[in-house]
């Protein structure tokens, strides 16, 4: 004789503490992915210049600034100088100061640097948060949006991008191997398209 018994599947019940720990791990993992995905460089430094965290963009930018030197715990002197300035300002603890400056390597490598204190409970001591924006990448993204917005031709797009990088008409002509008159003609068309776009928006 065969007997059939219905058994309910057993499900593991997690304790609230375990659920909370898993949630926190997922949150940290999510934040880590967000920070790594940022175009801006993010550096978190101790008061003595040790790197607590550096995202991929920060590592790349620091390597450019220090001209290829990419040691594991190396902060370029130009960045550390601003950090030291903020540390010196810490004599006035009630003032929330953000130091900002530009680092110009050349026309196509300009970085906006911002340094401020980061006081987070999970860190044993206050750290410095350094954000490094690649201004040329930001400007390139703006220019690409403008190319679409103004419906520029591929040649106009090339010229506009260089123009937005502060190239003179003469420099644009040299860069693209075209005549100065061709640059002027294309710039005239670009400005006409921009004007038409402004009128259509109003």
N, C-alpha and C positions, 0 to 999 in steps of 0.2 A: 504494500500500500504506500502510495506517495502522498506526502502532505506538503502543501504549499503554504508558506508563511509570507505575509507582506512585511517587508522591513523598509523603514524609511531611511534614505541616505543620510549619513552623518555629516554634519558640516562643522568645521572647526570654528570655534568662536574666539575671536581675538580680543584680548584685553584692551580697554580704552588707552592704556599707556602705549601698547604696541601699535595701535591704530594711529595715535598721535605721533609716534616716532616715525612710522612709515610716511605719514603726511609731511612731516618736516624734511625727511630725506628727499621726497619727491619735489617739495618746494625748492630745496637747495639745488637739486639737479636742474630744475626748470630755470632758476636764476642764473646758474652757471652757463646754461645754453644761451640765455639772453645776452649775458655779458660777452660771451665768445662771439656771438653773432653781430655785435655792434661794429659799425664802421669806425667809430672813435676808439682811440687807445685808452684803456683804463689801467692805471697803475695804483696799487695800494702799497704804501711804504711806511716803515717804522720811522721813528724820530732819528734813528742812526743810519738811515738809508738802505735798510734791508728790504727786499721785495717780498711782500706778503702774497700778492697776486698781480699777475700781468696777463691781460688777454692777448690773443694772437696779434691784433692790430697794434697794441702797445709794443710788443716785441719787435714787430716789423719796423715801426716808426723809430724806436730807439736805435735799431741797427742802422737805419738810414742817417739819423742824426749823428751817430758816433762813427759813421763811415765804415760800416761793415763789422765793427767790433761787436760781437754778440756773445758775451759771457753770461753765464746763468744768472748772476745777481748783480749785473752792471747797470747803473743808472747814469745816463750821460750827464756830464758836469753842468751843462746849460740847464737841464731840468732840476738837478739837485740844488743849484744856486737859488732857484725860486723856492724850493722846499725849505732851504735854510732861512731864506727871508721870512717865510711864514712862521717858522719856528721862533725866530727872533721877535716877531710880532706877538707871540703868545704871552708876552709880558702883560698884554692887555686882554685877559681871557674873556671879558664880557663882550668884546667886539668880534662879530662873525665876519671874518675877512676872507675874500676870495681873490687871490692874486691871478692876474691874467696878463699874458704877453704873447708875442708872436716870435716864432723861430723861423728865420728865412734862410734856407740853404741855397735856393736859386728860384727862378721864376715859376718852376713847376713843383717845387717842394717848399710849401709854406704851411707851418703848423701853428694852430692856436692852442696855447697851453693855459690850463686853469688848475690852480692848486688850492685846496681847502682842507680843513680838518674833518676827519671822519671819526665820529665817536659811536661805536657800535658795541652793544653789551657783550657779544660773543668774542670780541677781541680783548686781550688782556690789558691793553693800553691804547690810548688814542693813536690813530694812524693818519697819514696824509693821503687824500684822494687826489690823484692827478689825472685829469682828462686831457687827451691830446686829439684835437680835431685836425684832420688833413684838409686844409682849406681848399686846396686844388680839387680834391675829390668832391667836396661839397659843391664847389663852383661848377665842376664838370656835370654833376647831376642836375643843377639848375639849368645849365646851358642845354643839356639834352631835353629837358622839359620844355624849354623855350623853342628849340628846333621843332618839336612836335606842335607846340601852341601856335607858332607863326607859319607852320607848313613850309619850312625851308627845304631847298634842294640839297642833295648831298654835298655839293661844292660850297653852297652857302653855309651849311652846317659846319664844315671844316673851318671856314673863315670865321664864323661866329664864335666857335669854341676858342680859337686863338685870340680873338678880340677880347673875349671875356677874361682871358688870362693876361690881359694888359699888354698884348703884343701890339706894336705900332703897325700901321699899314705896310710900311717898308719891311718889317720883320716877318709879317704874314706872307708877303710876296716871296721873300727869300725861303721861308720854311716850306711853302707849297710849290715852289718853282713856277710861279706865275708872275705876270707883270703887275706893277703898281696900279696901272689903270684898270686892270681886271679886278683887283681887290676893291678899288673905289667903286666900280660899277656894281659889284656884288653887295658891298656895304650899303649902297644907295637903295638897292632892291630890298635888302633886309630891313632897313629903317622904314621903308614904305610899307612893308608887311606888318611891322610892329605898330605903326600908326593906324593902319586899317584895323588891326586887332583891337587897339584901344578904343577906336570909334565904335566898333561893333559891340564892345562890352558896355559902353555908355549908352 
